[in-house]
């Protein structure tokens, strides 16, 4: 009895030490991620910020006012917002419809269709064939070249199909007995039960489109159609290329555009976190 008690106490102390060490380690990681971002926010608000200062001595909204009033800054931001919103809607629509279609086992040639889709996930033509294809389709300098590919992700389609398969088959059967059409089942049964998967895939598409850089460089010649990511890079590199000194206002502006790039998803993610975690977990288990 004494041995069991000592073993229990020893195990409890071991778990306590593990929890303390784990907490310290996670707090350290959190500080590593938060401090650089906080420093950028401080630099975007304080024109006198130099060195490692983690609290603004003066507060000025000059940089953010410049972003909102200067066309060369707010126009790329609006392009990013437009392409991200449109790509997310198109991507969710095409992904859910495609996943629901390949879920139907009675469709002729279903196996061949799934194999063809999976082949595109493993192999691609490459950058040059993609460029020539876009050019031949007449999509050069057109924002559709950013929006449409969001609906063609095989990974997202497989993830969505895996979630659809987790829905009990009895629900489909009950809806069919009630006279519901396949499209009605999709709209009234499948989509309402798929909020976790929709949140997960929607977040994947939105983050990917928001951070797009190379497609704008490759396919856009009109500067008015460049997104905010391209503008951020131009602002960060322009002084280095020119070899001129960086003024306080320029430094604030650069920090502010970085904050603007990061901030939208910092706000959105807490509201979709519970759906995101569940959606990714179901997709991983069922895929």
Secondary structure, DSSP 8 states (H G I E B T S, - for coil): -HHHHHHHHHHHHHHHHHHHHHHHHHHHHHHHHHHHHHHHHHHHH-TT--SS--S-SS---HHHHHHHH-HHHHHHHHHHHHHHHHHHHHHHHHHHHHHHHHH-TTSTTHHHHHHHHHHHHH----HHHHHHHHHHTT-TT-THHHHGGGGG-HHHHHHHHHHHHTS-HHHHHHHHHTT--HHHHIIIIITGGGHHHHHHHHHHHHHHHHT--HHHHHH---GGG--HHHHHHHHHHHHHHHT----HHHHHHHHHHHHHHHHHHHHHHHHHHHHHHHHHHHHHHH-
